[in-house]
Amino acid sequence: MSAPKQTKPINPWVEAVQTIGLSVVLAFGVRVHVAEPRYIPSGSMEPTLQINDRLIIEKLSYDFELPQRGDIVVFRPPETLNQKDAFIKRVIGLPGDLVEVKDGLVYVNDQPLEESYIAAPPEYLWGPVEVPEESYLVLGDNRNKSFDSHMWGFVPKDHILGRAVFRFWPPQRLGGIE
């Protein structure tokens, strides 16, 4: 019978560095490809999202499906705006849709959109305009105080970073985002 093999003890410092390194790689991978936290800096999405709300943005689903009307998306602003910070708005117009704002309503393909989530009816006229292919029209829920597509145009699909799915702060508003 042979003697049991003796293993060399692992240096605790090496083990700690390996654990921390793996944790950093996993956290970075999740943030880049799966989900990330975001906060709301303005009132453009009120009443749905309040200033300083903290959200989880889910990034995977748009790799497999297209954004849908009503989704709340985070996106890089078009280059023409010369801004670095991501925006958050609601998808209203899909590629090929004809969108118009008149008489306090948003019309998509000549049909008024039912919008129980807006702060107040829009007090401006816009369109009609057809949403280009591979692009989306996005509007803030606070229609009259939102810097959105009706001012600067459409969001290219490849600018969309993810979809807002969960509010984790403040605690009294914890939950999914509709």
N, C-alpha and C positions, 0 to 999 in steps of 0.2 A: 504494500500500500504506500502510495506516495504522499508526501507532506503537502498540505494545502498551500496554494500559491499565495504569497503575500503581496498585497497591492501597496503601492507607494501612497502615502497620505497626500491628499490634495491640499495645496497651499490655500488657506482661506482668502488671501488677497487675490489670487488668481480666480478663484470661484466667484468672489464678489464682482470683479471686473467683468467676467463672463456674463453673470446674471444682469448686471446693469447694462452692458452692451446689448444683450438680447432684448431687454426691455425697451431700450431706446429705438432699436430697429423695428420692433413690433409696433410701438406707439407711432412712430413716423409712418409706417406702412398703413396703419389704420387711418390716420389723419389724412394722408394723401389720397387713399383709394376707397375708403369705406364711409367714414363719418368724421365730422369735426364740429366743434362748438363755434357759435357766432353770437354776437349781441346786436341789438337794435339801437342804432344811434339817433334815429329821427322819428318823427310822428307820421311819416308818409304811409304807413300800413295800419294806422289806427282805424277802427277800434280793434281789429284782429290781433295786432301786435303792438305792444306799448313800448315807449322809450325805455331802454335798459333791460328789456326781456332778454333772457339767454336761451338759445335754441340749439338743437342738434340738427345738423344738415346731413342728410343721407346722400351719398354720392354714387352708389352702385346702380340703382334702378335705371337711370338714363343710359347706361351702357346696353340695356336690353329692351327698353321701351322708350317711346317719345314722350316729351312733356304733354300733359293734358290741360285743357281749359280748366281753370280753377286752381291748379297747382301753385303753391307759393315757392318761388325759385330764387336762389342766390346765383348771381352771375357777375362776370367781369364787365364793366361798362364798355360801350363801343369806344374805339380808339379816338374818335372825334371829340369825345368829352375830356380827354386828357386827365383822367382821374385814375388813381390806383385802387382805392377802396371798393370792395364788392358792393353791389346793390342787392336789395331784396324787394321783389314785387310779385304780383299775381299774374299768371298767364291768362290773357283774355283772347288774343287772336292767334290761331294756328296757321301754318303755311297754307296759302291759298284762300284764306278767309277774307271777306270784305268787311271792314270794321268802320263804324261811324259813330260819333258822339253828337247827339242833338236832342233838344227838348228834355234835358236832364236824364237821358238814358243812353246806354251803350247798345248799339245794334251790331250783331254779328250775322252776316249773310241776310240782312234785312229783317232779322228777328230781334226783338228787344231781349236783352240778357236779364234774367232775374238775379238780382244782387242784394241779398239780405245782409251781406257783410260790410257794405260801404258806410263811411261816416256820414255822407250827405250826397245827394245827386250831383253829378258834374255840372258846373256852371259855365261850361265852355262848349264851343262847337269844334269838331275835328272830323276830317275825312269827308267822304268815304275814301278809304285807301285799302288796297289789297296787300296782305302780308306776303312778302317774298318767300320763295322756297328756302328751306333750311334756316328760317328766321321765325321769331315770335314777337307779338305785341304784348307788352307787359304794362300794367297800370297799378299804382298804389291804391289801397282801399280807402285812403283819405284823398279822394280824387282831386279835390280843389287845392291841396297842399302837397302834391307829390311831383317830384322831378322824374318823369317817366317817359314812356314811348310817345305819348302825345306831344312831347316837347322835343325829343331828340331822335326818334326813329325806332328801329327794330333791333332785337337782340339776336345775333347769330347763334345757331344751336351750339356751336363749339365754344361759346362764351359761358354757357350754363354750367355751373359748378356742382349744383345739387339741389335737392328739394328739402324745404323745412318740414320736419316731421314731429318734433317733440320740443316742448318748452320745459326747461328744468329750473328756471328762476324767473320770477320770485316763486317761493313755495306755494303760495295761495293760488297761483295760476298754473301749477304743474300739470302737464298732460299733453296729449296729442294736439296737433294743429289741424284744424279743418279748413 
